[in-house]
């Protein structure tokens, strides 16, 4: 019975190792030419724009929720 548990543990470890190597291989992508030349500022600007838009949406939602609250809750 002990041998069966050890074999099962080894099989599970092999499966996890195989899945992790597949995931790492899937995640790794070759660098695009824009990253190697140093002109990768466009994705940063996009990220900042998304953050700005998200902040504006949050502010709008907070203001709307304040308008709908009764005076006691403010």
Backbone atoms as SQL, in Angstrom:
CREATE TABLE atoms (id INTEGER PRIMARY KEY, chain TEXT, resi INTEGER, resn TEXT, atom TEXT, x REAL, y REAL, z REAL);
INSERT INTO atoms VALUES
  (1, 'A', 1, 'UNK', 'N', 0.817, -1.187, 0.000),
  (2, 'A', 1, 'UNK', 'CA', 0.000, 0.000, 0.000),
  (3, 'A', 1, 'UNK', 'C', 0.868, 1.262, 0.000),
  (4, 'A', 2, 'UNK', 'N', 1.969, 1.196, 0.731),
  (5, 'A', 2, 'UNK', 'CA', 2.866, 2.338, 0.799),
  (6, 'A', 2, 'UNK', 'C', 3.488, 2.610, -0.575),
  (7, 'A', 3, 'UNK', 'N', 3.800, 1.541, -1.302),
  (8, 'A', 3, 'UNK', 'CA', 4.379, 1.705, -2.633),
  (9, 'A', 3, 'UNK', 'C', 3.394, 2.372, -3.586),
  (10, 'A', 4, 'UNK', 'N', 2.118, 2.030, -3.456),
  (11, 'A', 4, 'UNK', 'CA', 1.101, 2.652, -4.310),
  (12, 'A', 4, 'UNK', 'C', 1.038, 4.151, -4.060),
  (13, 'A', 5, 'UNK', 'N', 1.109, 4.573, -2.807),
  (14, 'A', 5, 'UNK', 'CA', 1.089, 6.001, -2.475),
  (15, 'A', 5, 'UNK', 'C', 2.293, 6.725, -3.035),
  (16, 'A', 6, 'UNK', 'N', 3.449, 6.095, -2.966),
  (17, 'A', 6, 'UNK', 'CA', 4.668, 6.693, -3.494),
  (18, 'A', 6, 'UNK', 'C', 4.600, 6.827, -5.010),
  (19, 'A', 7, 'UNK', 'N', 4.096, 5.795, -5.672),
  (20, 'A', 7, 'UNK', 'CA', 3.960, 5.840, -7.130),
  (21, 'A', 7, 'UNK', 'C', 2.947, 6.912, -7.538),
  (22, 'A', 8, 'UNK', 'N', 1.851, 6.995, -6.804),
  (23, 'A', 8, 'UNK', 'CA', 0.840, 8.009, -7.105),
  (24, 'A', 8, 'UNK', 'C', 1.415, 9.408, -6.921),
  (25, 'A', 9, 'UNK', 'N', 2.201, 9.612, -5.879),
  (26, 'A', 9, 'UNK', 'CA', 2.834, 10.910, -5.641),
  (27, 'A', 9, 'UNK', 'C', 3.783, 11.268, -6.774),
  (28, 'A', 10, 'UNK', 'N', 4.566, 10.325, -7.231),
  (29, 'A', 10, 'UNK', 'CA', 5.485, 10.573, -8.337),
  (30, 'A', 10, 'UNK', 'C', 4.741, 10.905, -9.628),
  (31, 'A', 11, 'UNK', 'N', 3.646, 10.208, -9.874),
  (32, 'A', 11, 'UNK', 'CA', 2.850, 10.488, -11.076),
  (33, 'A', 11, 'UNK', 'C', 2.274, 11.896, -11.015),
  (34, 'A', 12, 'UNK', 'N', 1.769, 12.275, -9.857),
  (35, 'A', 12, 'UNK', 'CA', 1.210, 13.623, -9.701),
  (36, 'A', 12, 'UNK', 'C', 2.295, 14.672, -9.891),
  (37, 'A', 13, 'UNK', 'N', 3.472, 14.450, -9.332),
  (38, 'A', 13, 'UNK', 'CA', 4.573, 15.398, -9.507),
  (39, 'A', 13, 'UNK', 'C', 4.990, 15.500, -10.973),
  (40, 'A', 14, 'UNK', 'N', 5.011, 14.397, -11.673),
  (41, 'A', 14, 'UNK', 'CA', 5.339, 14.434, -13.102),
  (42, 'A', 14, 'UNK', 'C', 4.303, 15.216, -13.898),
  (43, 'A', 15, 'UNK', 'N', 3.037, 15.031, -13.576),
  (44, 'A', 15, 'UNK', 'CA', 1.976, 15.760, -14.277),
  (45, 'A', 15, 'UNK', 'C', 2.076, 17.250, -14.008),
  (46, 'A', 16, 'UNK', 'N', 2.314, 17.625, -12.754),
  (47, 'A', 16, 'UNK', 'CA', 2.437, 19.049, -12.408),
  (48, 'A', 16, 'UNK', 'C', 3.650, 19.664, -13.100),
  (49, 'A', 17, 'UNK', 'N', 4.761, 18.949, -13.135),
  (50, 'A', 17, 'UNK', 'CA', 5.952, 19.460, -13.815),
  (51, 'A', 17, 'UNK', 'C', 5.693, 19.623, -15.304),
  (52, 'A', 18, 'UNK', 'N', 5.032, 18.670, -15.912),
  (53, 'A', 18, 'UNK', 'CA', 4.722, 18.750, -17.338),
  (54, 'A', 18, 'UNK', 'C', 3.804, 19.934, -17.633),
  (55, 'A', 19, 'UNK', 'N', 2.768, 20.116, -16.798),
  (56, 'A', 19, 'UNK', 'CA', 1.853, 21.240, -17.008),
  (57, 'A', 19, 'UNK', 'C', 2.552, 22.573, -16.813),
  (58, 'A', 20, 'UNK', 'N', 3.418, 22.669, -15.834),
  (59, 'A', 20, 'UNK', 'CA', 4.114, 23.936, -15.600),
  (60, 'A', 20, 'UNK', 'C', 5.060, 24.269, -16.752),
  (61, 'A', 21, 'UNK', 'N', 5.727, 23.273, -17.324),
  (62, 'A', 21, 'UNK', 'CA', 6.596, 23.560, -18.465),
  (63, 'A', 21, 'UNK', 'C', 5.785, 23.980, -19.685),
  (64, 'A', 22, 'UNK', 'N', 4.623, 23.389, -19.861),
  (65, 'A', 22, 'UNK', 'CA', 3.759, 23.806, -20.977),
  (66, 'A', 22, 'UNK', 'C', 3.283, 25.231, -20.788),
  (67, 'A', 23, 'UNK', 'N', 2.937, 25.593, -19.549),
  (68, 'A', 23, 'UNK', 'CA', 2.453, 26.942, -19.293),
  (69, 'A', 23, 'UNK', 'C', 3.567, 27.960, -19.490),
  (70, 'A', 24, 'UNK', 'N', 4.758, 27.657, -19.032),
  (71, 'A', 24, 'UNK', 'CA', 5.890, 28.563, -19.209),
  (72, 'A', 24, 'UNK', 'C', 6.198, 28.731, -20.689),
  (73, 'A', 25, 'UNK', 'N', 6.139, 27.664, -21.438),
  (74, 'A', 25, 'UNK', 'CA', 6.399, 27.753, -22.873),
  (75, 'A', 25, 'UNK', 'C', 5.321, 28.570, -23.572),
  (76, 'A', 26, 'UNK', 'N', 4.087, 28.486, -23.093),
  (77, 'A', 26, 'UNK', 'CA', 2.995, 29.244, -23.695),
  (78, 'A', 26, 'UNK', 'C', 3.114, 30.725, -23.379),
  (79, 'A', 27, 'UNK', 'N', 3.531, 31.048, -22.160),
  (80, 'A', 27, 'UNK', 'CA', 3.599, 32.446, -21.725),
  (81, 'A', 27, 'UNK', 'C', 4.758, 33.168, -22.387),
  (82, 'A', 28, 'UNK', 'N', 5.876, 32.493, -22.561),
  (83, 'A', 28, 'UNK', 'CA', 7.040, 33.137, -23.153),
  (84, 'A', 28, 'UNK', 'C', 6.798, 33.389, -24.628),
  (85, 'A', 29, 'UNK', 'N', 6.973, 34.627, -25.027),
  (86, 'A', 29, 'UNK', 'CA', 6.818, 35.003, -26.422),
  (87, 'A', 29, 'UNK', 'C', 8.091, 35.718, -26.860),
  (88, 'A', 30, 'UNK', 'N', 8.426, 35.635, -28.128),
  (89, 'A', 30, 'UNK', 'CA', 9.610, 36.366, -28.586),
  (90, 'A', 30, 'UNK', 'C', 9.375, 37.873, -28.489),
  (91, 'A', 31, 'UNK', 'N', 10.428, 38.597, -28.225),
  (92, 'A', 31, 'UNK', 'CA', 10.320, 40.040, -28.114),
  (93, 'A', 31, 'UNK', 'C', 10.027, 40.652, -29.475),
  (94, 'A', 32, 'UNK', 'N', 9.147, 41.614, -29.477),
  (95, 'A', 32, 'UNK', 'CA', 8.844, 42.293, -30.732),
  (96, 'A', 32, 'UNK', 'C', 9.948, 43.301, -31.029),
  (97, 'A', 33, 'UNK', 'N', 10.086, 43.727, -32.260),
  (98, 'A', 33, 'UNK', 'CA', 11.146, 44.683, -32.612),
  (99, 'A', 33, 'UNK', 'C', 11.006, 46.014, -31.882),
  (100, 'A', 34, 'UNK', 'N', 9.797, 46.417, -31.517),
  (101, 'A', 34, 'UNK', 'CA', 9.625, 47.698, -30.844),
  (102, 'A', 34, 'UNK', 'C', 10.238, 47.670, -29.454),
  (103, 'A', 35, 'UNK', 'N', 10.228, 46.519, -28.799),
  (104, 'A', 35, 'UNK', 'CA', 10.798, 46.422, -27.460),
  (105, 'A', 35, 'UNK', 'C', 12.310, 46.495, -27.526),
  (106, 'A', 36, 'UNK', 'N', 12.911, 45.875, -28.515),
  (107, 'A', 36, 'UNK', 'CA', 14.367, 45.859, -28.598),
  (108, 'A', 36, 'UNK', 'C', 14.935, 47.196, -29.049),
  (109, 'A', 37, 'UNK', 'N', 14.174, 47.999, -29.798),
  (110, 'A', 37, 'UNK', 'CA', 14.691, 49.283, -30.268),
  (111, 'A', 37, 'UNK', 'C', 14.452, 50.401, -29.279),
  (112, 'A', 38, 'UNK', 'N', 13.667, 50.152, -28.249),
  (113, 'A', 38, 'UNK', 'CA', 13.461, 51.171, -27.235),
  (114, 'A', 38, 'UNK', 'C', 12.266, 52.076, -27.496),
  (115, 'A', 39, 'UNK', 'N', 11.405, 51.742, -28.425),
  (116, 'A', 39, 'UNK', 'CA', 10.226, 52.563, -28.705),
  (117, 'A', 39, 'UNK', 'C', 8.981, 51.915, -28.124),
  (118, 'A', 40, 'UNK', 'N', 9.083, 51.418, -26.926),
  (119, 'A', 40, 'UNK', 'CA', 7.960, 50.710, -26.308),
  (120, 'A', 40, 'UNK', 'C', 7.160, 51.625, -25.396),
  (121, 'A', 41, 'UNK', 'N', 7.126, 52.915, -25.682),
  (122, 'A', 41, 'UNK', 'CA', 6.396, 53.839, -24.814),
  (123, 'A', 41, 'UNK', 'C', 4.895, 53.794, -25.078),
  (124, 'A', 42, 'UNK', 'N', 4.472, 53.281, -26.212),
  (125, 'A', 42, 'UNK', 'CA', 3.044, 53.227, -26.532),
  (126, 'A', 42, 'UNK', 'C', 2.266, 52.348, -25.557),
  (127, 'A', 43, 'UNK', 'N', 2.722, 51.147, -25.206),
  (128, 'A', 43, 'UNK', 'CA', 1.964, 50.361, -24.230),
  (129, 'A', 43, 'UNK', 'C', 1.883, 51.038, -22.875),
  (130, 'A', 44, 'UNK', 'N', 2.915, 51.766, -22.471),
  (131, 'A', 44, 'UNK', 'CA', 2.885, 52.482, -21.200),
  (132, 'A', 44, 'UNK', 'C', 1.829, 53.570, -21.239),
  (133, 'A', 45, 'UNK', 'N', 1.742, 54.277, -22.356),
  (134, 'A', 45, 'UNK', 'CA', 0.728, 55.319, -22.484),
  (135, 'A', 45, 'UNK', 'C', -0.673, 54.730, -22.451),
  (136, 'A', 46, 'UNK', 'N', -0.837, 53.575, -23.069),
  (137, 'A', 46, 'UNK', 'CA', -2.137, 52.914, -23.064),
  (138, 'A', 46, 'UNK', 'C', -2.508, 52.522, -21.643),
  (139, 'A', 47, 'UNK', 'N', -1.552, 52.006, -20.885),
  (140, 'A', 47, 'UNK', 'CA', -1.804, 51.619, -19.502),
  (141, 'A', 47, 'UNK', 'C', -2.192, 52.821, -18.655),
  (142, 'A', 48, 'UNK', 'N', -1.505, 53.938, -18.857),
  (143, 'A', 48, 'UNK', 'CA', -1.829, 55.156, -18.105),
  (144, 'A', 48, 'UNK', 'C', -3.206, 55.676, -18.489),
  (145, 'A', 49, 'UNK', 'N', -3.551, 55.568, -19.766),
  (146, 'A', 49, 'UNK', 'CA', -4.867, 56.015, -20.217),
  (147, 'A', 49, 'UNK', 'C', -5.967, 55.160, -19.594),
  (148, 'A', 50, 'UNK', 'N', -5.748, 53.864, -19.516),
  (149, 'A', 50, 'UNK', 'CA', -6.729, 52.975, -18.897),
  (150, 'A', 50, 'UNK', 'C', -6.871, 53.297, -17.428),
  (151, 'A', 51, 'UNK', 'N', -5.757, 53.557, -16.746),
  (152, 'A', 51, 'UNK', 'CA', -5.818, 53.920, -15.335),
  (153, 'A', 51, 'UNK', 'C', -6.596, 55.219, -15.142),
  (154, 'A', 52, 'UNK', 'N', -6.357, 56.188, -16.014),
  (155, 'A', 52, 'UNK', 'CA', -7.072, 57.465, -15.926),
  (156, 'A', 52, 'UNK', 'C', -8.572, 57.261, -16.127),
  (157, 'A', 53, 'UNK', 'N', -8.933, 56.482, -17.151),
  (158, 'A', 53, 'UNK', 'CA', -10.348, 56.233, -17.421),
  (159, 'A', 53, 'UNK', 'C', -11.002, 55.491, -16.269),
  (160, 'A', 54, 'UNK', 'N', -10.309, 54.530, -15.703),
  (161, 'A', 54, 'UNK', 'CA', -10.846, 53.785, -14.575),
  (162, 'A', 54, 'UNK', 'C', -11.046, 54.705, -13.374),
  (163, 'A', 55, 'UNK', 'N', -10.091, 55.578, -13.115),
  (164, 'A', 55, 'UNK', 'CA', -10.225, 56.537, -12.020),
  (165, 'A', 55, 'UNK', 'C', -11.414, 57.465, -12.226),
  (166, 'A', 56, 'UNK', 'N', -11.621, 57.912, -13.470),
  (167, 'A', 56, 'UNK', 'CA', -12.767, 58.775, -13.760),
  (168, 'A', 56, 'UNK', 'C', -14.074, 58.040, -13.545),
  (169, 'A', 57, 'UNK', 'N', -14.146, 56.785, -13.966),
  (170, 'A', 57, 'UNK', 'CA', -15.368, 55.990, -13.772),
  (171, 'A', 57, 'UNK', 'C', -15.650, 55.789, -12.282),
  (172, 'A', 58, 'UNK', 'N', -14.604, 55.537, -11.517),
  (173, 'A', 58, 'UNK', 'CA', -14.791, 55.357, -10.073),
  (174, 'A', 58, 'UNK', 'C', -15.291, 56.641, -9.443),
  (175, 'A', 59, 'UNK', 'N', -14.697, 57.775, -9.831),
  (176, 'A', 59, 'UNK', 'CA', -15.147, 59.063, -9.296),
  (177, 'A', 59, 'UNK', 'C', -16.600, 59.345, -9.659),
  (178, 'A', 60, 'UNK', 'N', -16.980, 59.033, -10.906),
  (179, 'A', 60, 'UNK', 'CA', -18.366, 59.235, -11.329),
  (180, 'A', 60, 'UNK', 'C', -19.315, 58.354, -10.525),
  (181, 'A', 61, 'UNK', 'N', -18.928, 57.123, -10.295),
  (182, 'A', 61, 'UNK', 'CA', -19.770, 56.206, -9.538),
  (183, 'A', 61, 'UNK', 'C', -19.929, 56.672, -8.101),
  (184, 'A', 62, 'UNK', 'N', -18.860, 57.165, -7.504),
  (185, 'A', 62, 'UNK', 'CA', -18.934, 57.671, -6.129),
  (186, 'A', 62, 'UNK', 'C', -19.846, 58.883, -6.066),
  (187, 'A', 63, 'UNK', 'N', -19.713, 59.784, -7.032),
  (188, 'A', 63, 'UNK', 'CA', -20.573, 60.970, -7.042),
  (189, 'A', 63, 'UNK', 'C', -22.040, 60.591, -7.228),
  (190, 'A', 64, 'UNK', 'N', -22.315, 59.611, -8.096),
  (191, 'A', 64, 'UNK', 'CA', -23.690, 59.179, -8.307),
  (192, 'A', 64, 'UNK', 'C', -24.253, 58.524, -7.059),
  (193, 'A', 65, 'UNK', 'N', -23.428, 57.766, -6.360),
  (194, 'A', 65, 'UNK', 'CA', -23.925, 57.105, -5.153),
  (195, 'A', 65, 'UNK', 'C', -24.184, 58.125, -4.045),
  (196, 'A', 66, 'UNK', 'N', -23.404, 59.201, -4.024),
  (197, 'A', 66, 'UNK', 'CA', -23.638, 60.251, -3.025),
  (198, 'A', 66, 'UNK', 'C', -24.942, 60.985, -3.308),
  (199, 'A', 67, 'UNK', 'N', -25.287, 61.146, -4.581),
  (200, 'A', 67, 'UNK', 'CA', -26.522, 61.839, -4.939),
  (201, 'A', 67, 'UNK', 'C', -27.746, 61.032, -4.548),
  (202, 'A', 68, 'UNK', 'N', -27.653, 59.709, -4.587),
  (203, 'A', 68, 'UNK', 'CA', -28.786, 58.853, -4.301),
  (204, 'A', 68, 'UNK', 'C', -28.928, 58.514, -2.815),
  (205, 'A', 69, 'UNK', 'N', -27.949, 58.932, -1.997),
  (206, 'A', 69, 'UNK', 'CA', -28.018, 58.636, -0.585),
  (207, 'A', 69, 'UNK', 'C', -28.944, 59.636, 0.130),
  (208, 'A', 70, 'UNK', 'N', -29.667, 59.174, 1.135),
  (209, 'A', 70, 'UNK', 'CA', -30.434, 60.119, 1.932),
  (210, 'A', 70, 'UNK', 'C', -29.488, 61.012, 2.746),
  (211, 'A', 71, 'UNK', 'N', -29.981, 62.125, 3.215),
  (212, 'A', 71, 'UNK', 'CA', -29.142, 63.075, 3.948),
  (213, 'A', 71, 'UNK', 'C', -28.573, 62.462, 5.219),
  (214, 'A', 72, 'UNK', 'N', -29.266, 61.523, 5.821),
  (215, 'A', 72, 'UNK', 'CA', -28.781, 60.904, 7.055),
  (216, 'A', 72, 'UNK', 'C', -27.523, 60.074, 6.814),
  (217, 'A', 73, 'UNK', 'N', -27.431, 59.451, 5.663),
  (218, 'A', 73, 'UNK', 'CA', -26.308, 58.558, 5.371),
  (219, 'A', 73, 'UNK', 'C', -25.060, 59.333, 4.961),
  (220, 'A', 74, 'UNK', 'N', -25.192, 60.571, 4.512),
  (221, 'A', 74, 'UNK', 'CA', -24.037, 61.369, 4.099),
  (222, 'A', 74, 'UNK', 'C', -23.338, 61.812, 5.332);
